[in-house]
Amino acid sequence: MGDSDYDDDYDDGEEFQKKKVGQAIKKLKIRKPGKAPGSRLQRSLSAKSRKRLHSSDSGGGGKSKTDHEFDDLEMQVVRYKPEGLDTLCRNTKFSRKELQIMYRGFKQECPTGIVNEETFKEIYAQFFPQGDSSAYAHYVFNTFDHDRNGTISFEEFVMGLSVLSRGTLQERLQWAFSLYDINGDGIITKEEMNDIVSAIYEMMGRFSEPTVDETTARDHVDRVFQKMDLNKDGVISLEEFMDTCRRDENITKGMAIFDTVL
């Protein structure tokens, strides 16, 4: 398992591995406060995490406890390896070649093998420069982060992408429902729908037609929510969501645009 499945040039010799890990650590080295920003890993560490680690600083000579904890964190991240190709081939709808292509691209953007929410937002922003995609990227990130640990592994990434690009209509609708069901309680409230719709409008920016303000977004949500809330109990269940979407030709066609071959 690991990189050997994904990279034809992979060498698992001990000396090669030491050199590879050493280079990765050097590239990801977290600088002390006051120095210029370094890698994405440094920027991804939240202020809360930094405060917690610095509070345990021993203050003595040589390497402090804080320094060792940062080193341990670096090693933990660098050593992350994805599942074997055969496993991902069975669990997704991608071929070995497609998975290899995606993994190389994933490692180029995320050398550590995992991506946190901040980096995910940065990547999303590249595709939607005309608006603010941060809120929508946050919600999409949560649907990919299945174990809720604040990072997306390559496995989680391709599992989510497999559903969106190769999944059945039912699988894609279930993913869409999970996106709108922000707190994961199995129902969609009007507030949750408004949060997602507003995030979409913010992401589209000046290209949204017609130009959207907060009132326009709420009016749109009111119309859609009334259509989907079949039993008029003030919330939308999975069954109501699926039933309404299946009967709406525009939604069905919209889901089909995700079909793609890498």
LOLOVEX-130122 format. One record per residue (C-alpha): y, z, x; residue in one letter; residue number from 1. Coordinates in Angstrom, 2 decimals. Example, Ala and Ser with C-alpha at 12.3 -4.5 7.8 and 13.67 -1.06 7.14 Angstrom:
<pt Y="-4.50" Z="7.80" X="12.30" residu="A" num="1"/>
<pt Y="-1.06" Z="7.14" X="13.67" residu="S" num="2"/>
END
This chain:
<pt Y="0.00" Z="0.00" X="0.00" residu="M" num="1"/>
<pt Y="3.63" Z="-0.29" X="0.99" residu="G" num="2"/>
<pt Y="5.69" Z="-2.91" X="2.80" residu="D" num="3"/>
<pt Y="2.60" Z="-4.61" X="4.26" residu="S" num="4"/>
<pt Y="1.88" Z="-6.15" X="0.86" residu="D" num="5"/>
<pt Y="5.41" Z="-7.49" X="0.56" residu="Y" num="6"/>
<pt Y="6.23" Z="-8.71" X="4.06" residu="D" num="7"/>
<pt Y="4.01" Z="-11.18" X="5.88" residu="D" num="8"/>
<pt Y="5.59" Z="-10.11" X="9.19" residu="D" num="9"/>
<pt Y="4.88" Z="-6.43" X="8.70" residu="Y" num="10"/>
<pt Y="3.49" Z="-4.60" X="11.73" residu="D" num="11"/>
<pt Y="1.95" Z="-1.19" X="11.10" residu="D" num="12"/>
<pt Y="1.67" Z="-0.20" X="14.79" residu="G" num="13"/>
<pt Y="2.81" Z="3.34" X="15.55" residu="E" num="14"/>
<pt Y="5.48" Z="2.30" X="18.07" residu="E" num="15"/>
<pt Y="6.85" Z="-0.32" X="15.69" residu="F" num="16"/>
<pt Y="7.03" Z="2.24" X="12.90" residu="Q" num="17"/>
<pt Y="8.88" Z="4.77" X="15.09" residu="K" num="18"/>
<pt Y="11.39" Z="2.10" X="16.08" residu="K" num="19"/>
<pt Y="11.81" Z="0.93" X="12.49" residu="K" num="20"/>
<pt Y="12.38" Z="4.43" X="11.17" residu="V" num="21"/>
<pt Y="14.75" Z="5.22" X="14.02" residu="G" num="22"/>
<pt Y="16.84" Z="2.15" X="13.31" residu="Q" num="23"/>
<pt Y="16.93" Z="2.96" X="9.62" residu="A" num="24"/>
<pt Y="18.02" Z="6.55" X="10.27" residu="I" num="25"/>
<pt Y="20.75" Z="5.37" X="12.61" residu="K" num="26"/>
<pt Y="21.99" Z="2.92" X="9.99" residu="K" num="27"/>
<pt Y="21.93" Z="5.55" X="7.27" residu="L" num="28"/>
<pt Y="23.36" Z="8.39" X="9.39" residu="K" num="29"/>
<pt Y="25.57" Z="10.64" X="7.27" residu="I" num="30"/>
<pt Y="28.91" Z="11.25" X="8.98" residu="R" num="31"/>
<pt Y="30.79" Z="14.53" X="9.03" residu="K" num="32"/>
<pt Y="33.77" Z="14.94" X="6.67" residu="P" num="33"/>
<pt Y="36.96" Z="13.27" X="7.91" residu="G" num="34"/>
<pt Y="35.26" Z="10.30" X="9.54" residu="K" num="35"/>
<pt Y="35.20" Z="6.78" X="8.10" residu="A" num="36"/>
<pt Y="32.70" Z="6.11" X="5.29" residu="P" num="37"/>
<pt Y="29.31" Z="4.98" X="6.46" residu="G" num="38"/>
<pt Y="26.29" Z="3.76" X="4.53" residu="S" num="39"/>
<pt Y="25.70" Z="3.57" X="0.81" residu="R" num="40"/>
<pt Y="23.51" Z="6.63" X="1.08" residu="L" num="41"/>
<pt Y="26.52" Z="8.63" X="2.24" residu="Q" num="42"/>
<pt Y="28.68" Z="7.38" X="-0.62" residu="R" num="43"/>
<pt Y="25.89" Z="8.09" X="-3.11" residu="S" num="44"/>
<pt Y="25.68" Z="11.78" X="-2.36" residu="L" num="45"/>
<pt Y="27.57" Z="13.58" X="-5.09" residu="S" num="46"/>
<pt Y="30.22" Z="16.15" X="-4.37" residu="A" num="47"/>
<pt Y="27.97" Z="18.71" X="-5.96" residu="K" num="48"/>
<pt Y="25.14" Z="17.94" X="-3.54" residu="S" num="49"/>
<pt Y="27.48" Z="18.13" X="-0.55" residu="R" num="50"/>
<pt Y="28.90" Z="21.48" X="-1.69" residu="K" num="51"/>
<pt Y="25.43" Z="22.90" X="-2.14" residu="R" num="52"/>
<pt Y="24.28" Z="21.77" X="1.29" residu="L" num="53"/>
<pt Y="27.44" Z="22.92" X="3.09" residu="H" num="54"/>
<pt Y="27.31" Z="26.33" X="1.43" residu="S" num="55"/>
<pt Y="24.07" Z="27.01" X="3.30" residu="S" num="56"/>
<pt Y="25.58" Z="26.17" X="6.71" residu="D" num="57"/>
<pt Y="24.64" Z="28.85" X="9.25" residu="S" num="58"/>
<pt Y="27.79" Z="28.22" X="11.33" residu="G" num="59"/>
<pt Y="25.98" Z="28.81" X="14.64" residu="G" num="60"/>
<pt Y="25.81" Z="26.69" X="17.77" residu="G" num="61"/>
<pt Y="23.74" Z="23.54" X="17.99" residu="G" num="62"/>
<pt Y="22.44" Z="22.00" X="14.80" residu="K" num="63"/>
<pt Y="23.31" Z="23.94" X="11.69" residu="S" num="64"/>
<pt Y="21.05" Z="24.39" X="8.70" residu="K" num="65"/>
<pt Y="23.19" Z="21.82" X="6.93" residu="T" num="66"/>
<pt Y="22.54" Z="19.26" X="9.67" residu="D" num="67"/>
<pt Y="18.79" Z="19.80" X="9.41" residu="H" num="68"/>
<pt Y="18.86" Z="19.46" X="5.63" residu="E" num="69"/>
<pt Y="20.75" Z="16.17" X="5.92" residu="F" num="70"/>
<pt Y="18.19" Z="14.95" X="8.48" residu="D" num="71"/>
<pt Y="15.34" Z="15.95" X="6.17" residu="D" num="72"/>
<pt Y="17.00" Z="14.10" X="3.31" residu="L" num="73"/>
<pt Y="17.38" Z="10.97" X="5.44" residu="E" num="74"/>
<pt Y="13.75" Z="11.02" X="6.49" residu="M" num="75"/>
<pt Y="12.58" Z="11.56" X="2.93" residu="Q" num="76"/>
<pt Y="14.55" Z="8.58" X="1.67" residu="V" num="77"/>
<pt Y="13.70" Z="6.25" X="4.55" residu="V" num="78"/>
<pt Y="9.97" Z="6.87" X="4.18" residu="R" num="79"/>
<pt Y="9.82" Z="5.82" X="0.52" residu="Y" num="80"/>
<pt Y="7.26" Z="3.05" X="0.04" residu="K" num="81"/>
<pt Y="6.55" Z="1.15" X="-3.18" residu="P" num="82"/>
<pt Y="3.17" Z="0.80" X="-4.81" residu="E" num="83"/>
<pt Y="0.85" Z="-1.97" X="-3.66" residu="G" num="84"/>
<pt Y="1.34" Z="-5.49" X="-4.94" residu="L" num="85"/>
<pt Y="-1.93" Z="-5.52" X="-6.85" residu="D" num="86"/>
<pt Y="-0.89" Z="-2.46" X="-8.83" residu="T" num="87"/>
<pt Y="2.49" Z="-3.94" X="-9.73" residu="L" num="88"/>
<pt Y="0.88" Z="-7.27" X="-10.62" residu="C" num="89"/>
<pt Y="-1.31" Z="-5.45" X="-13.13" residu="R" num="90"/>
<pt Y="1.55" Z="-3.39" X="-14.57" residu="N" num="91"/>
<pt Y="4.14" Z="-6.18" X="-14.81" residu="T" num="92"/>
<pt Y="4.21" Z="-9.85" X="-15.75" residu="K" num="93"/>
<pt Y="5.25" Z="-11.04" X="-12.30" residu="F" num="94"/>
<pt Y="3.14" Z="-12.87" X="-9.72" residu="S" num="95"/>
<pt Y="2.62" Z="-11.65" X="-6.17" residu="R" num="96"/>
<pt Y="5.07" Z="-14.26" X="-4.87" residu="K" num="97"/>
<pt Y="7.74" Z="-13.24" X="-7.38" residu="E" num="98"/>
<pt Y="7.30" Z="-9.58" X="-6.47" residu="L" num="99"/>
<pt Y="7.63" Z="-10.39" X="-2.77" residu="Q" num="100"/>
<pt Y="10.88" Z="-12.30" X="-3.40" residu="I" num="101"/>
<pt Y="12.30" Z="-9.49" X="-5.53" residu="M" num="102"/>
<pt Y="11.29" Z="-6.80" X="-3.02" residu="Y" num="103"/>
<pt Y="13.03" Z="-8.57" X="-0.15" residu="R" num="104"/>
<pt Y="16.18" Z="-8.87" X="-2.24" residu="G" num="105"/>
<pt Y="15.86" Z="-5.25" X="-3.36" residu="F" num="106"/>
<pt Y="15.52" Z="-4.01" X="0.23" residu="K" num="107"/>
<pt Y="18.52" Z="-6.07" X="1.28" residu="Q" num="108"/>
<pt Y="20.70" Z="-4.35" X="-1.33" residu="E" num="109"/>
<pt Y="18.95" Z="-0.98" X="-1.03" residu="C" num="110"/>
<pt Y="17.49" Z="-0.51" X="2.47" residu="P" num="111"/>
<pt Y="16.19" Z="2.96" X="1.56" residu="T" num="112"/>
<pt Y="13.85" Z="1.52" X="-1.07" residu="G" num="113"/>
<pt Y="15.61" Z="3.34" X="-3.91" residu="I" num="114"/>
<pt Y="18.92" Z="2.84" X="-5.70" residu="V" num="115"/>
<pt Y="21.11" Z="5.55" X="-7.17" residu="N" num="116"/>
<pt Y="23.50" Z="5.18" X="-10.09" residu="E" num="117"/>
<pt Y="26.61" Z="4.62" X="-7.98" residu="E" num="118"/>
<pt Y="25.00" Z="1.72" X="-6.10" residu="T" num="119"/>
<pt Y="23.58" Z="0.34" X="-9.35" residu="F" num="120"/>
<pt Y="27.10" Z="0.29" X="-10.80" residu="K" num="121"/>
<pt Y="28.44" Z="-1.47" X="-7.71" residu="E" num="122"/>
<pt Y="25.79" Z="-4.18" X="-8.06" residu="I" num="123"/>
<pt Y="26.49" Z="-4.55" X="-11.79" residu="Y" num="124"/>
<pt Y="30.23" Z="-4.87" X="-11.14" residu="A" num="125"/>
<pt Y="29.61" Z="-7.96" X="-9.01" residu="Q" num="126"/>
<pt Y="28.33" Z="-9.79" X="-12.08" residu="F" num="127"/>
<pt Y="31.12" Z="-8.65" X="-14.41" residu="F" num="128"/>
<pt Y="34.31" Z="-8.68" X="-12.32" residu="P" num="129"/>
<pt Y="36.45" Z="-9.50" X="-15.35" residu="Q" num="130"/>
<pt Y="35.90" Z="-6.08" X="-16.97" residu="G" num="131"/>
<pt Y="34.73" Z="-2.52" X="-16.38" residu="D" num="132"/>
<pt Y="30.94" Z="-2.47" X="-16.38" residu="S" num="133"/>
<pt Y="30.51" Z="1.13" X="-15.19" residu="S" num="134"/>
<pt Y="29.79" Z="2.66" X="-18.61" residu="A" num="135"/>
<pt Y="27.27" Z="0.00" X="-19.61" residu="Y" num="136"/>
<pt Y="25.62" Z="0.13" X="-16.18" residu="A" num="137"/>
<pt Y="25.23" Z="3.89" X="-16.67" residu="H" num="138"/>
<pt Y="23.32" Z="3.39" X="-19.91" residu="Y" num="139"/>
<pt Y="21.13" Z="0.62" X="-18.48" residu="V" num="140"/>
<pt Y="20.42" Z="2.76" X="-15.41" residu="F" num="141"/>
<pt Y="19.07" Z="5.51" X="-17.66" residu="N" num="142"/>
<pt Y="16.61" Z="3.13" X="-19.33" residu="T" num="143"/>
<pt Y="15.23" Z="2.13" X="-15.91" residu="F" num="144"/>
<pt Y="15.13" Z="5.67" X="-14.49" residu="D" num="145"/>
<pt Y="11.95" Z="6.68" X="-16.30" residu="H" num="146"/>
<pt Y="11.35" Z="9.94" X="-14.45" residu="D" num="147"/>
<pt Y="15.03" Z="10.96" X="-14.77" residu="R" num="148"/>
<pt Y="15.37" Z="11.87" X="-11.09" residu="N" num="149"/>
<pt Y="18.69" Z="10.07" X="-10.64" residu="G" num="150"/>
<pt Y="17.29" Z="7.12" X="-8.69" residu="T" num="151"/>
<pt Y="15.50" Z="3.86" X="-9.49" residu="I" num="152"/>
<pt Y="12.52" Z="2.96" X="-7.34" residu="S" num="153"/>
<pt Y="11.34" Z="-0.62" X="-6.86" residu="F" num="154"/>
<pt Y="8.51" Z="0.08" X="-9.31" residu="E" num="155"/>
<pt Y="10.91" Z="1.24" X="-12.02" residu="E" num="156"/>
<pt Y="13.18" Z="-1.72" X="-11.33" residu="F" num="157"/>
<pt Y="10.49" Z="-4.38" X="-11.72" residu="V" num="158"/>
<pt Y="8.89" Z="-2.62" X="-14.70" residu="M" num="159"/>
<pt Y="12.20" Z="-2.74" X="-16.55" residu="G" num="160"/>
<pt Y="12.91" Z="-6.30" X="-15.46" residu="L" num="161"/>
<pt Y="9.44" Z="-7.36" X="-16.56" residu="S" num="162"/>
<pt Y="10.11" Z="-6.15" X="-20.09" residu="V" num="163"/>
<pt Y="13.52" Z="-7.84" X="-20.26" residu="L" num="164"/>
<pt Y="12.50" Z="-11.17" X="-18.75" residu="S" num="165"/>
<pt Y="8.84" Z="-11.55" X="-19.72" residu="R" num="166"/>
<pt Y="8.18" Z="-9.03" X="-22.46" residu="G" num="167"/>
<pt Y="7.29" Z="-9.81" X="-26.06" residu="T" num="168"/>
<pt Y="10.00" Z="-9.65" X="-28.72" residu="L" num="169"/>
<pt Y="8.71" Z="-6.22" X="-29.75" residu="Q" num="170"/>
<pt Y="8.83" Z="-4.91" X="-26.16" residu="E" num="171"/>
<pt Y="12.40" Z="-6.15" X="-25.71" residu="R" num="172"/>
<pt Y="13.51" Z="-4.66" X="-29.01" residu="L" num="173"/>
<pt Y="11.95" Z="-1.33" X="-28.03" residu="Q" num="174"/>
<pt Y="13.93" Z="-1.47" X="-24.78" residu="W" num="175"/>
<pt Y="17.13" Z="-2.24" X="-26.73" residu="A" num="176"/>
<pt Y="16.44" Z="0.72" X="-29.03" residu="F" num="177"/>
<pt Y="16.01" Z="3.02" X="-26.02" residu="S" num="178"/>
<pt Y="19.37" Z="1.77" X="-24.70" residu="L" num="179"/>
<pt Y="21.17" Z="2.71" X="-27.93" residu="Y" num="180"/>
<pt Y="19.21" Z="5.95" X="-28.32" residu="D" num="181"/>
<pt Y="21.27" Z="7.59" X="-25.59" residu="I" num="182"/>
<pt Y="19.89" Z="11.14" X="-25.90" residu="N" num="183"/>
<pt Y="16.30" Z="9.96" X="-26.41" residu="G" num="184"/>
<pt Y="15.68" Z="11.81" X="-29.69" residu="D" num="185"/>
<pt Y="14.08" Z="8.81" X="-31.41" residu="G" num="186"/>
<pt Y="17.03" Z="7.87" X="-33.64" residu="I" num="187"/>
<pt Y="20.35" Z="6.05" X="-33.20" residu="I" num="188"/>
<pt Y="23.49" Z="7.70" X="-34.54" residu="T" num="189"/>
<pt Y="26.72" Z="5.87" X="-35.28" residu="K" num="190"/>
<pt Y="28.35" Z="7.65" X="-32.34" residu="E" num="191"/>
<pt Y="25.65" Z="6.40" X="-29.97" residu="E" num="192"/>
<pt Y="25.99" Z="2.84" X="-31.24" residu="M" num="193"/>
<pt Y="29.76" Z="3.04" X="-30.85" residu="N" num="194"/>
<pt Y="29.37" Z="4.24" X="-27.24" residu="D" num="195"/>
<pt Y="27.13" Z="1.27" X="-26.33" residu="I" num="196"/>
<pt Y="29.20" Z="-1.34" X="-28.19" residu="V" num="197"/>
<pt Y="32.42" Z="-0.02" X="-26.62" residu="S" num="198"/>
<pt Y="30.77" Z="-0.18" X="-23.18" residu="A" num="199"/>
<pt Y="29.78" Z="-3.80" X="-23.80" residu="I" num="200"/>
<pt Y="33.33" Z="-4.74" X="-24.82" residu="Y" num="201"/>
<pt Y="34.73" Z="-2.99" X="-21.74" residu="E" num="202"/>
<pt Y="32.28" Z="-4.90" X="-19.56" residu="M" num="203"/>
<pt Y="33.21" Z="-8.29" X="-21.05" residu="M" num="204"/>
<pt Y="36.89" Z="-7.58" X="-20.50" residu="G" num="205"/>
<pt Y="39.27" Z="-10.44" X="-21.05" residu="R" num="206"/>
<pt Y="36.42" Z="-12.82" X="-21.94" residu="F" num="207"/>
<pt Y="35.55" Z="-10.98" X="-25.16" residu="S" num="208"/>
<pt Y="36.52" Z="-12.93" X="-28.26" residu="E" num="209"/>
<pt Y="38.49" Z="-11.91" X="-30.15" residu="P" num="210"/>
<pt Y="40.39" Z="-9.47" X="-27.93" residu="T" num="211"/>
<pt Y="38.94" Z="-6.06" X="-28.69" residu="V" num="212"/>
<pt Y="40.54" Z="-2.67" X="-29.13" residu="D" num="213"/>
<pt Y="38.99" Z="0.63" X="-30.20" residu="E" num="214"/>
<pt Y="39.48" Z="-0.14" X="-33.90" residu="T" num="215"/>
<pt Y="37.76" Z="-3.52" X="-33.58" residu="T" num="216"/>
<pt Y="34.75" Z="-1.94" X="-31.89" residu="A" num="217"/>
<pt Y="34.43" Z="0.71" X="-34.61" residu="R" num="218"/>
<pt Y="34.68" Z="-1.90" X="-37.36" residu="D" num="219"/>
<pt Y="31.91" Z="-3.88" X="-35.70" residu="H" num="220"/>
<pt Y="29.74" Z="-0.77" X="-35.41" residu="V" num="221"/>
<pt Y="30.35" Z="0.11" X="-39.07" residu="D" num="222"/>
<pt Y="29.12" Z="-3.31" X="-40.21" residu="R" num="223"/>
<pt Y="26.02" Z="-3.32" X="-38.01" residu="V" num="224"/>
<pt Y="25.14" Z="0.30" X="-38.73" residu="F" num="225"/>
<pt Y="25.36" Z="-0.22" X="-42.49" residu="Q" num="226"/>
<pt Y="23.06" Z="-3.23" X="-42.16" residu="K" num="227"/>
<pt Y="20.47" Z="-1.36" X="-40.12" residu="M" num="228"/>
<pt Y="20.48" Z="1.98" X="-41.93" residu="D" num="229"/>
<pt Y="18.11" Z="0.77" X="-44.61" residu="L" num="230"/>
<pt Y="17.48" Z="4.14" X="-46.30" residu="N" num="231"/>
<pt Y="21.13" Z="5.24" X="-45.95" residu="K" num="232"/>
<pt Y="20.33" Z="8.57" X="-44.29" residu="D" num="233"/>
<pt Y="23.06" Z="8.21" X="-41.68" residu="G" num="234"/>
<pt Y="20.78" Z="7.42" X="-38.71" residu="V" num="235"/>
<pt Y="18.73" Z="4.41" X="-37.59" residu="I" num="236"/>
<pt Y="15.03" Z="4.90" X="-36.90" residu="S" num="237"/>
<pt Y="12.94" Z="2.70" X="-34.61" residu="L" num="238"/>
<pt Y="11.30" Z="1.12" X="-37.65" residu="E" num="239"/>
<pt Y="14.66" Z="0.28" X="-39.24" residu="E" num="240"/>
<pt Y="15.97" Z="-1.11" X="-35.98" residu="F" num="241"/>
<pt Y="12.90" Z="-3.29" X="-35.38" residu="M" num="242"/>
<pt Y="12.75" Z="-4.51" X="-39.00" residu="D" num="243"/>
<pt Y="16.41" Z="-5.49" X="-39.10" residu="T" num="244"/>
<pt Y="16.33" Z="-7.23" X="-35.74" residu="C" num="245"/>
<pt Y="13.19" Z="-9.22" X="-36.55" residu="R" num="246"/>
<pt Y="14.81" Z="-10.54" X="-39.74" residu="R" num="247"/>
<pt Y="18.03" Z="-11.49" X="-37.94" residu="D" num="248"/>
<pt Y="17.69" Z="-14.98" X="-36.42" residu="E" num="249"/>
<pt Y="20.72" Z="-14.49" X="-34.17" residu="N" num="250"/>
<pt Y="19.23" Z="-11.35" X="-32.60" residu="I" num="251"/>
<pt Y="15.86" Z="-13.08" X="-32.10" residu="T" num="252"/>
<pt Y="17.54" Z="-16.01" X="-30.36" residu="K" num="253"/>
<pt Y="19.62" Z="-13.61" X="-28.29" residu="G" num="254"/>
<pt Y="16.49" Z="-11.90" X="-26.99" residu="M" num="255"/>
<pt Y="15.02" Z="-15.27" X="-25.99" residu="A" num="256"/>
<pt Y="17.81" Z="-15.94" X="-23.46" residu="I" num="257"/>
<pt Y="16.23" Z="-13.37" X="-21.12" residu="F" num="258"/>
<pt Y="13.25" Z="-15.71" X="-20.53" residu="D" num="259"/>
<pt Y="13.31" Z="-16.77" X="-16.91" residu="T" num="260"/>
<pt Y="11.21" Z="-17.93" X="-13.99" residu="V" num="261"/>
<pt Y="12.29" Z="-16.62" X="-10.58" residu="L" num="262"/>
END
